[in-house]
Amino acid sequence: MSKSLEAVFDVVPTPAPIKNPVEIVNPVNDDNDYGYARDNLVEFIEKGKGALDDAIRIMQMSEHPRAVEVVSGLLKNMADINKQLLELKKANKEIKEPSRGAGTPGQPAQIAQQTNNSIFVGNSADLAKLLSGIDGQGMVIDNGQS
């Protein structure tokens, strides 16, 4: 078994082809990724419509319980794909919106909300004292404002 494979099979050796390195033009392009994912989901939905029509026709002709099960599974998958398409659109919108407030990377910023509503529980005399800033003992009430 000291013979080479070329001699055993009577073939002429060919040099291995030199592989060209793959050039990545733009490694991060969110718009292309979004478009690609969206196109795939839309294509799945369109193909699913045709498959669903065919499956319903087969189910009606055969009236077999398995055919009904297949149609119901296909309906669920179609609904899931539609939901994924809407979630993809929502995620893309969140990414493209400018941040409002301080957010962490990967999480949308929270919008600061200030509540200006206050409620007073008491009678009119208490309210008059509060508004005048003097309590019953003649001391100024600190209402927290500077």
N, C-alpha and C positions, 0 to 999 in steps of 0.2 A: 504494500500500500504506500510505497514511497513515490508513486507517480502523482503528478499534479492533476487536478481536475481537467485542465485544458487538454492534457495528453490523453486522459481516459475517454473523454467525450469528443475528442478530435475537433475542438473549437479554437478559434483565435481569440485571445484575451483582448478586451476593449478597455480603454481607460475610463475610469469613473468620471461622470460629468461633474463639472465644477458648478456648485450651486451659488447663485447670486444671492446676496443677503437681501432680505425683505426690507424695503424702505417704508417707514411710517411717516406719512406726510404730516398728519395732524393727529397726534395721539388722543387728545381730549377735545371732542366736539359734541357738546350736549345736544345741539340742534340736529345733527345727523343721527345721533342715537335715538332721540325722541322720534324723528321722522321714520327711521327704520322700524322701531318698535310699533309705532302707530300703523305703518303700512302693513306690517305682518298681522296685526290684530284685525285690521279692516279686511285683509285677504281671508283670514280664518272665518270671519263672519260671513263673507260672501260665499265662500265654499261651503260653509255650514248650512246656509240657506238651501243650497241645491241638494246637499246630502239629506237635510231634513225633509224636503219635499219628496225625495225618492223613498226615504224610510217610511214616511206616512203612507205613500202609495202601496208599498209592500205590506205594511201593517194592515191596511184596509182590505187588501186582497187575501192575505193569509189568515187574519184574525187569530194569530198565534200569540200566546202570552209573552213569549220572548221578544216578539217584534214590538209589542207595546212597551216592554221594558227598555228596549234599545231606543225607541223614540223619546221616552221620558228622560233617559240619560243624555241624549243628544240635546234636548231642550234645556236641560240643566247646564250643560257645557256651553251652549250658546249664550245663556243668561250670564254665566260667569265671564265669558270673553267680553261681552258688552260692558259688564261692571269693570273689568280690567282696563278697558279703553277709557272709560270715564275717570278712573283713578289715575291713569297715566296723564290725562289732560290736566287734572287737578294738580298733580305733582309737578308737571312742567310749569304751570301757572305760578305755583308757590316758589319755584326756583327763580323764575324770571322777575318776580315782583321785587322792587327794592325793599331792603330791610327797614323796618321802622322800630327803632329801639335796639337794645343790645341783645343779640341772639348768639347762640353758640353754633359753631360749624355743624351743618347737617340738621339743625333744628331751626324752624322759623322764629323770628323775633316776636316777642310778645308786645302788644300795644299797651302802653301805660294808660290806665283808666283812673279818673279821679271822680269820686262821688261827692256831689255838692248838696245832697239832700240831708236834712237834719230833722229830727222830730223832737218836739217838746212835750213832756208829760207833766201836767200841773194845771193850776187854775190861773185866772187872769192876774191875780195879785202876785203870784210867783213869777209870772212872765214879766210884769211891770218891774219888779225888783231886779230880775235878770237883765232886762234891757237898760235899766238905769245904772247897773254895775255895782249896786250896793246891797248887801244882804241885810238881814234884820239887825245885826249887831254893829252896823255902820262900817263894815270892812268892804274893801273893793274886792269884787269877785274876779278872779283870774280865769278868763274863758279860753285861755290857750293861745290867744293871738298876740303877736308882738308888734 
